[in-house]
Amino acid sequence: MSPASITPPPDIQPTPTATPQVAVSRWERLHAYQLLWWLSLGVFVLDQLTKAWISATLPFPTYDPSDGAITVIDGFFYITHVGNTGAAWSLFAGQTTMLALLALITLGGIYYWRRALELKKRPIQFAFGLLCGGIIGNLVDRLIHGHVIDFLDFHFGDYVYPTFNVADAGICVGVVIYLIYSLRAPAQS
């Protein structure tokens, strides 16, 4: 009888051996987040291209059609060229340096807590890809121009919605997707 065919009695079971950790290359770690990287890059590039077009097309500042703003849908949607030194809805206006630092801290926090945020999950990568691309797009504006270039201007009757840009849209949509996903996901035990 060979030693391999001998089975231990039920009360003496062999202890399982630990699974050896396989080294993962830097490329494999980066590849795990490819949706996040590609979406971030896409939002950033689209944001910067649209802002470059606005800067080349319309004088700064351009608020309405009498200044040269482009009417897309009269009374509802205009393309303008304005600067925002604040955050959404011009909160913290004039705080460009503080908002640039906050953007860098936020990006660093997303990287640091990437495991806790479960960034390897595709829906979360989708949300954070939009968010990070928007944060980087507006950060570049703050560093280069001292303000964020906004140009999408919507009017709802007498109410004028705050002018925004592609980066702002990426940030807002990314946050909404993350919130919806977080609220719908089952609680981890």
C-alpha atoms as an extended CHARMM CRD file, in Angstrom:
* protein
*
       189  EXT
         1         1  MET       CA              0.0000000000        0.0000000000        0.0000000000  PROA      1               0.0000000000
         2         2  SER       CA              1.4670000000        3.3390000000       -1.0180000000  PROA      2               0.0000000000
         3         3  PRO       CA              1.6050000000        6.2700000000        1.4120000000  PROA      3               0.0000000000
         4         4  ALA       CA             -0.4720000000        8.3930000000       -1.0040000000  PROA      4               0.0000000000
         5         5  SER       CA             -3.4470000000        6.0320000000       -0.7470000000  PROA      5               0.0000000000
         6         6  ILE       CA             -3.6130000000        6.1770000000        3.0370000000  PROA      6               0.0000000000
         7         7  THR       CA             -6.3530000000        8.5140000000        4.2700000000  PROA      7               0.0000000000
         8         8  PRO       CA             -6.1430000000        9.9100000000        7.7700000000  PROA      8               0.0000000000
         9         9  PRO       CA             -8.9230000000        9.1550000000       10.2220000000  PROA      9               0.0000000000
        10        10  PRO       CA            -11.8180000000       11.6880000000       10.1740000000  PROA      10              0.0000000000
        11        11  ASP       CA            -10.7210000000       13.3640000000       13.3960000000  PROA      11              0.0000000000
        12        12  ILE       CA             -7.2270000000       14.0660000000       11.9580000000  PROA      12              0.0000000000
        13        13  GLN       CA             -7.4950000000       16.1340000000        8.8020000000  PROA      13              0.0000000000
        14        14  PRO       CA             -4.4940000000       17.7220000000        7.1370000000  PROA      14              0.0000000000
        15        15  THR       CA             -4.2460000000       21.4760000000        7.6080000000  PROA      15              0.0000000000
        16        16  PRO       CA             -4.7810000000       23.3860000000        4.4020000000  PROA      16              0.0000000000
        17        17  THR       CA             -1.7240000000       25.1040000000        3.0600000000  PROA      17              0.0000000000
        18        18  ALA       CA             -1.8460000000       28.8220000000        2.3780000000  PROA      18              0.0000000000
        19        19  THR       CA             -2.3270000000       29.7960000000       -1.2390000000  PROA      19              0.0000000000
        20        20  PRO       CA              0.8860000000       31.4030000000       -2.4280000000  PROA      20              0.0000000000
        21        21  GLN       CA              0.5640000000       35.0470000000       -3.3920000000  PROA      21              0.0000000000
        22        22  VAL       CA              1.3030000000       35.6320000000       -7.0420000000  PROA      22              0.0000000000
        23        23  ALA       CA              3.1600000000       38.8300000000       -7.8190000000  PROA      23              0.0000000000
        24        24  VAL       CA              1.0940000000       41.1190000000       -9.9910000000  PROA      24              0.0000000000
        25        25  SER       CA              2.9240000000       43.4220000000      -12.3610000000  PROA      25              0.0000000000
        26        26  ARG       CA              2.3280000000       47.1510000000      -12.4320000000  PROA      26              0.0000000000
        27        27  TRP       CA              0.8060000000       46.7680000000      -15.9080000000  PROA      27              0.0000000000
        28        28  GLU       CA             -1.7350000000       44.2090000000      -14.6000000000  PROA      28              0.0000000000
        29        29  ARG       CA             -2.6780000000       46.5120000000      -11.7190000000  PROA      29              0.0000000000
        30        30  LEU       CA             -3.1710000000       49.4450000000      -14.1140000000  PROA      30              0.0000000000
        31        31  HSD       CA             -5.0840000000       47.2460000000      -16.5490000000  PROA      31              0.0000000000
        32        32  ALA       CA             -7.5710000000       46.3250000000      -13.8020000000  PROA      32              0.0000000000
        33        33  TYR       CA             -8.7520000000       49.9550000000      -13.8830000000  PROA      33              0.0000000000
        34        34  GLN       CA             -8.7890000000       50.4200000000      -17.6550000000  PROA      34              0.0000000000
        35        35  LEU       CA            -12.4170000000       51.6300000000      -17.8950000000  PROA      35              0.0000000000
        36        36  LEU       CA            -11.6760000000       54.3270000000      -15.3260000000  PROA      36              0.0000000000
        37        37  TRP       CA             -8.5190000000       55.4130000000      -17.2030000000  PROA      37              0.0000000000
        38        38  TRP       CA            -10.1860000000       55.5070000000      -20.6440000000  PROA      38              0.0000000000
        39        39  LEU       CA            -13.2900000000       57.3750000000      -19.4280000000  PROA      39              0.0000000000
        40        40  SER       CA            -11.1760000000       59.8630000000      -17.4860000000  PROA      40              0.0000000000
        41        41  LEU       CA             -9.0630000000       60.4920000000      -20.5700000000  PROA      41              0.0000000000
        42        42  GLY       CA            -12.1460000000       60.7800000000      -22.8070000000  PROA      42              0.0000000000
        43        43  VAL       CA            -13.9040000000       63.3000000000      -20.5560000000  PROA      43              0.0000000000
        44        44  PHE       CA            -10.6910000000       65.2890000000      -20.1010000000  PROA      44              0.0000000000
        45        45  VAL       CA             -9.9140000000       65.4390000000      -23.8390000000  PROA      45              0.0000000000
        46        46  LEU       CA            -13.5000000000       66.3120000000      -24.8290000000  PROA      46              0.0000000000
        47        47  ASP       CA            -13.5990000000       68.9790000000      -22.1100000000  PROA      47              0.0000000000
        48        48  GLN       CA            -10.3210000000       70.5710000000      -23.1830000000  PROA      48              0.0000000000
        49        49  LEU       CA            -11.1840000000       70.4390000000      -26.9050000000  PROA      49              0.0000000000
        50        50  THR       CA            -14.5440000000       72.1290000000      -26.3500000000  PROA      50              0.0000000000
        51        51  LYS       CA            -12.9400000000       74.8050000000      -24.1510000000  PROA      51              0.0000000000
        52        52  ALA       CA            -10.2270000000       75.4200000000      -26.7650000000  PROA      52              0.0000000000
        53        53  TRP       CA            -12.9250000000       75.8200000000      -29.4140000000  PROA      53              0.0000000000
        54        54  ILE       CA            -14.8640000000       78.2590000000      -27.2080000000  PROA      54              0.0000000000
        55        55  SER       CA            -11.7250000000       80.2840000000      -26.4940000000  PROA      55              0.0000000000
        56        56  ALA       CA            -10.9130000000       80.4570000000      -30.2130000000  PROA      56              0.0000000000
        57        57  THR       CA            -14.4900000000       81.2440000000      -31.2810000000  PROA      57              0.0000000000
        58        58  LEU       CA            -15.9840000000       83.6300000000      -28.7180000000  PROA      58              0.0000000000
        59        59  PRO       CA            -14.4240000000       86.6290000000      -27.0000000000  PROA      59              0.0000000000
        60        60  PHE       CA            -14.0960000000       86.5350000000      -23.2190000000  PROA      60              0.0000000000
        61        61  PRO       CA            -16.5140000000       87.2510000000      -21.6120000000  PROA      61              0.0000000000
        62        62  THR       CA            -19.5330000000       86.5210000000      -23.8000000000  PROA      62              0.0000000000
        63        63  TYR       CA            -22.8150000000       86.3540000000      -21.9010000000  PROA      63              0.0000000000
        64        64  ASP       CA            -25.6180000000       86.6660000000      -24.4370000000  PROA      64              0.0000000000
        65        65  PRO       CA            -26.2930000000       86.9180000000      -28.1790000000  PROA      65              0.0000000000
        66        66  SER       CA            -25.7270000000       90.6800000000      -28.1760000000  PROA      66              0.0000000000
        67        67  ASP       CA            -22.1400000000       89.9700000000      -27.0200000000  PROA      67              0.0000000000
        68        68  GLY       CA            -21.6850000000       87.2670000000      -29.6610000000  PROA      68              0.0000000000
        69        69  ALA       CA            -23.0090000000       84.1890000000      -27.8360000000  PROA      69              0.0000000000
        70        70  ILE       CA            -24.2440000000       81.4450000000      -30.1380000000  PROA      70              0.0000000000
        71        71  THR       CA            -27.9820000000       80.7830000000      -30.0320000000  PROA      71              0.0000000000
        72        72  VAL       CA            -28.6430000000       77.0570000000      -30.2460000000  PROA      72              0.0000000000
        73        73  ILE       CA            -32.3300000000       77.1320000000      -29.2230000000  PROA      73              0.0000000000
        74        74  ASP       CA            -33.6330000000       80.6800000000      -28.8220000000  PROA      74              0.0000000000
        75        75  GLY       CA            -34.7740000000       81.4060000000      -25.2880000000  PROA      75              0.0000000000
        76        76  PHE       CA            -33.4410000000       78.0770000000      -24.0010000000  PROA      76              0.0000000000
        77        77  PHE       CA            -29.8710000000       77.0880000000      -24.9540000000  PROA      77              0.0000000000
        78        78  TYR       CA            -26.8770000000       79.2940000000      -25.7440000000  PROA      78              0.0000000000
        79        79  ILE       CA            -23.1270000000       78.7820000000      -26.1490000000  PROA      79              0.0000000000
        80        80  THR       CA            -21.3270000000       81.4850000000      -24.1490000000  PROA      80              0.0000000000
        81        81  HSD       CA            -17.7820000000       82.0960000000      -22.8940000000  PROA      81              0.0000000000
        82        82  VAL       CA            -17.5610000000       82.8980000000      -19.1940000000  PROA      82              0.0000000000
        83        83  GLY       CA            -15.0650000000       82.2490000000      -16.4230000000  PROA      83              0.0000000000
        84        84  ASN       CA            -15.8240000000       80.8120000000      -13.0100000000  PROA      84              0.0000000000
        85        85  THR       CA            -13.2870000000       81.2360000000      -10.2090000000  PROA      85              0.0000000000
        86        86  GLY       CA            -15.5270000000       79.2270000000       -7.8630000000  PROA      86              0.0000000000
        87        87  ALA       CA            -17.0600000000       75.7750000000       -7.7820000000  PROA      87              0.0000000000
        88        88  ALA       CA            -20.5730000000       74.7330000000       -8.8160000000  PROA      88              0.0000000000
        89        89  TRP       CA            -23.0290000000       77.6320000000       -8.8400000000  PROA      89              0.0000000000
        90        90  SER       CA            -20.0170000000       79.9190000000       -8.2420000000  PROA      90              0.0000000000
        91        91  LEU       CA            -19.6820000000       78.7490000000       -4.6420000000  PROA      91              0.0000000000
        92        92  PHE       CA            -16.3200000000       79.8000000000       -3.1920000000  PROA      92              0.0000000000
        93        93  ALA       CA            -15.8350000000       82.3720000000       -5.9820000000  PROA      93              0.0000000000
        94        94  GLY       CA            -12.2900000000       83.7180000000       -6.0580000000  PROA      94              0.0000000000
        95        95  GLN       CA            -10.8670000000       80.6600000000       -4.2820000000  PROA      95              0.0000000000
        96        96  THR       CA             -9.0350000000       79.2370000000       -7.3120000000  PROA      96              0.0000000000
        97        97  THR       CA             -5.9600000000       78.0640000000       -5.3840000000  PROA      97              0.0000000000
        98        98  MET       CA             -7.9960000000       76.4380000000       -2.6340000000  PROA      98              0.0000000000
        99        99  LEU       CA            -10.2240000000       74.6840000000       -5.1960000000  PROA      99              0.0000000000
       100       100  ALA       CA             -7.1740000000       73.4760000000       -7.1680000000  PROA      100             0.0000000000
       101       101  LEU       CA             -5.7090000000       72.0240000000       -3.9600000000  PROA      101             0.0000000000
       102       102  LEU       CA             -9.0560000000       70.4400000000       -3.1190000000  PROA      102             0.0000000000
       103       103  ALA       CA             -9.1060000000       68.8160000000       -6.5820000000  PROA      103             0.0000000000
       104       104  LEU       CA             -5.6250000000       67.3720000000       -6.0350000000  PROA      104             0.0000000000
       105       105  ILE       CA             -6.5680000000       66.1230000000       -2.5570000000  PROA      105             0.0000000000
       106       106  THR       CA             -9.7450000000       64.5410000000       -3.9550000000  PROA      106             0.0000000000
       107       107  LEU       CA             -7.8300000000       62.7310000000       -6.7050000000  PROA      107             0.0000000000
       108       108  GLY       CA             -5.2800000000       61.5640000000       -4.1270000000  PROA      108             0.0000000000
       109       109  GLY       CA             -8.0900000000       60.3710000000       -1.8420000000  PROA      109             0.0000000000
       110       110  ILE       CA             -9.7390000000       58.4160000000       -4.6620000000  PROA      110             0.0000000000
       111       111  TYR       CA             -6.3970000000       56.7210000000       -5.3530000000  PROA      111             0.0000000000
       112       112  TYR       CA             -5.6690000000       56.0510000000       -1.6680000000  PROA      112             0.0000000000
       113       113  TRP       CA             -9.1390000000       54.5880000000       -0.9540000000  PROA      113             0.0000000000
       114       114  ARG       CA             -9.5020000000       52.8140000000       -4.3150000000  PROA      114             0.0000000000
       115       115  ARG       CA             -9.9200000000       49.4160000000       -2.6440000000  PROA      115             0.0000000000
       116       116  ALA       CA            -12.5010000000       50.6600000000       -0.1280000000  PROA      116             0.0000000000
       117       117  LEU       CA            -14.3500000000       52.3940000000       -2.9910000000  PROA      117             0.0000000000
       118       118  GLU       CA            -14.2630000000       49.0750000000       -4.8890000000  PROA      118             0.0000000000
       119       119  LEU       CA            -12.8710000000       50.7260000000       -7.9950000000  PROA      119             0.0000000000
       120       120  LYS       CA            -12.2390000000       47.3690000000       -9.6680000000  PROA      120             0.0000000000
       121       121  LYS       CA            -16.0030000000       47.0260000000      -10.2190000000  PROA      121             0.0000000000
       122       122  ARG       CA            -16.9830000000       48.2690000000      -13.6760000000  PROA      122             0.0000000000
       123       123  PRO       CA            -20.0050000000       50.3990000000      -12.6500000000  PROA      123             0.0000000000
       124       124  ILE       CA            -17.8560000000       52.1680000000      -10.0800000000  PROA      124             0.0000000000
       125       125  GLN       CA            -15.0500000000       52.6370000000      -12.6050000000  PROA      125             0.0000000000
       126       126  PHE       CA            -17.6130000000       54.1630000000      -14.9550000000  PROA      126             0.0000000000
       127       127  ALA       CA            -18.7690000000       56.6480000000      -12.3060000000  PROA      127             0.0000000000
       128       128  PHE       CA            -15.2670000000       57.5420000000      -11.1450000000  PROA      128             0.0000000000
       129       129  GLY       CA            -13.9500000000       57.7370000000      -14.7190000000  PROA      129             0.0000000000
       130       130  LEU       CA            -16.4580000000       60.5060000000      -15.4260000000  PROA      130             0.0000000000
       131       131  LEU       CA            -15.7450000000       62.1450000000      -12.0710000000  PROA      131             0.0000000000
       132       132  CYS       CA            -11.9420000000       62.0630000000      -12.3440000000  PROA      132             0.0000000000
       133       133  GLY       CA            -11.9320000000       63.2460000000      -15.9670000000  PROA      133             0.0000000000
       134       134  GLY       CA            -14.0690000000       66.2260000000      -14.9270000000  PROA      134             0.0000000000
       135       135  ILE       CA            -11.9450000000       67.0260000000      -11.9030000000  PROA      135             0.0000000000
       136       136  ILE       CA             -8.7640000000       66.9750000000      -14.0040000000  PROA      136             0.0000000000
       137       137  GLY       CA            -10.3580000000       69.0750000000      -16.7780000000  PROA      137             0.0000000000
       138       138  ASN       CA            -11.3760000000       71.8330000000      -14.3750000000  PROA      138             0.0000000000
       139       139  LEU       CA             -8.0640000000       71.5810000000      -12.4930000000  PROA      139             0.0000000000
       140       140  VAL       CA             -6.1360000000       72.2240000000      -15.7130000000  PROA      140             0.0000000000
       141       141  ASP       CA             -8.3060000000       75.3150000000      -16.3520000000  PROA      141             0.0000000000
       142       142  ARG       CA             -7.6370000000       76.6720000000      -12.8700000000  PROA      142             0.0000000000
       143       143  LEU       CA             -3.8920000000       76.1750000000      -13.2850000000  PROA      143             0.0000000000
       144       144  ILE       CA             -3.6860000000       77.6370000000      -16.8130000000  PROA      144             0.0000000000
       145       145  HSD       CA             -6.3790000000       80.3550000000      -16.8310000000  PROA      145             0.0000000000
       146       146  GLY       CA             -6.9590000000       81.0810000000      -13.1520000000  PROA      146             0.0000000000
       147       147  HSD       CA            -10.6290000000       80.1840000000      -13.6710000000  PROA      147             0.0000000000
       148       148  VAL       CA            -12.7710000000       77.4430000000      -15.1950000000  PROA      148             0.0000000000
       149       149  ILE       CA            -14.1030000000       78.1070000000      -18.7090000000  PROA      149             0.0000000000
       150       150  ASP       CA            -17.8800000000       77.5850000000      -18.7750000000  PROA      150             0.0000000000
       151       151  PHE       CA            -19.9850000000       77.7860000000      -21.9280000000  PROA      151             0.0000000000
       152       152  LEU       CA            -23.1950000000       75.6890000000      -21.7960000000  PROA      152             0.0000000000
       153       153  ASP       CA            -25.9360000000       78.1550000000      -20.8690000000  PROA      153             0.0000000000
       154       154  PHE       CA            -29.5390000000       77.0090000000      -20.3370000000  PROA      154             0.0000000000
       155       155  HSD       CA            -32.5620000000       79.2070000000      -19.6300000000  PROA      155             0.0000000000
       156       156  PHE       CA            -35.8530000000       77.9470000000      -18.1950000000  PROA      156             0.0000000000
       157       157  GLY       CA            -38.2340000000       80.8760000000      -18.5350000000  PROA      157             0.0000000000
       158       158  ASP       CA            -36.8750000000       83.5660000000      -16.2080000000  PROA      158             0.0000000000
       159       159  TYR       CA            -34.5050000000       81.1410000000      -14.5030000000  PROA      159             0.0000000000
       160       160  VAL       CA            -30.9750000000       80.9340000000      -15.9120000000  PROA      160             0.0000000000
       161       161  TYR       CA            -29.2610000000       77.6960000000      -14.9220000000  PROA      161             0.0000000000
       162       162  PRO       CA            -25.6020000000       78.2170000000      -13.9350000000  PROA      162             0.0000000000
       163       163  THR       CA            -23.3680000000       78.0140000000      -16.9990000000  PROA      163             0.0000000000
       164       164  PHE       CA            -21.2830000000       74.8270000000      -17.0450000000  PROA      164             0.0000000000
       165       165  ASN       CA            -18.9360000000       72.7360000000      -19.2000000000  PROA      165             0.0000000000
       166       166  VAL       CA            -18.1930000000       69.1180000000      -20.1680000000  PROA      166             0.0000000000
       167       167  ALA       CA            -16.0550000000       68.5570000000      -17.0400000000  PROA      167             0.0000000000
       168       168  ASP       CA            -18.9000000000       69.7390000000      -14.7960000000  PROA      168             0.0000000000
       169       169  ALA       CA            -21.2950000000       67.3730000000      -16.5770000000  PROA      169             0.0000000000
       170       170  GLY       CA            -18.8410000000       64.4830000000      -16.0780000000  PROA      170             0.0000000000
       171       171  ILE       CA            -18.5320000000       65.2650000000      -12.3700000000  PROA      171             0.0000000000
       172       172  CYS       CA            -22.2950000000       65.5110000000      -11.8190000000  PROA      172             0.0000000000
       173       173  VAL       CA            -23.1950000000       62.4160000000      -13.8500000000  PROA      173             0.0000000000
       174       174  GLY       CA            -20.3870000000       60.4330000000      -12.1960000000  PROA      174             0.0000000000
       175       175  VAL       CA            -21.5880000000       61.3620000000       -8.7060000000  PROA      175             0.0000000000
       176       176  VAL       CA            -25.2140000000       60.4970000000       -9.5580000000  PROA      176             0.0000000000
       177       177  ILE       CA            -24.2100000000       57.1130000000      -11.0230000000  PROA      177             0.0000000000
       178       178  TYR       CA            -22.1040000000       56.3300000000       -7.9440000000  PROA      178             0.0000000000
       179       179  LEU       CA            -24.9250000000       57.3070000000       -5.5800000000  PROA      179             0.0000000000
       180       180  ILE       CA            -27.4900000000       55.2140000000       -7.4720000000  PROA      180             0.0000000000
       181       181  TYR       CA            -25.1240000000       52.2320000000       -7.5590000000  PROA      181             0.0000000000
       182       182  SER       CA            -24.2890000000       52.6130000000       -3.8460000000  PROA      182             0.0000000000
       183       183  LEU       CA            -27.9350000000       52.8240000000       -2.8370000000  PROA      183             0.0000000000
       184       184  ARG       CA            -28.9090000000       49.8080000000       -4.9410000000  PROA      184             0.0000000000
       185       185  ALA       CA            -25.9550000000       47.5950000000       -4.0090000000  PROA      185             0.0000000000
       186       186  PRO       CA            -26.6130000000       45.0960000000       -1.2250000000  PROA      186             0.0000000000
       187       187  ALA       CA            -24.8820000000       45.8610000000        2.0540000000  PROA      187             0.0000000000
       188       188  GLN       CA            -21.6080000000       44.0090000000        2.5840000000  PROA      188             0.0000000000
       189       189  SER       CA            -21.4220000000       42.0010000000        5.7980000000  PROA      189             0.0000000000
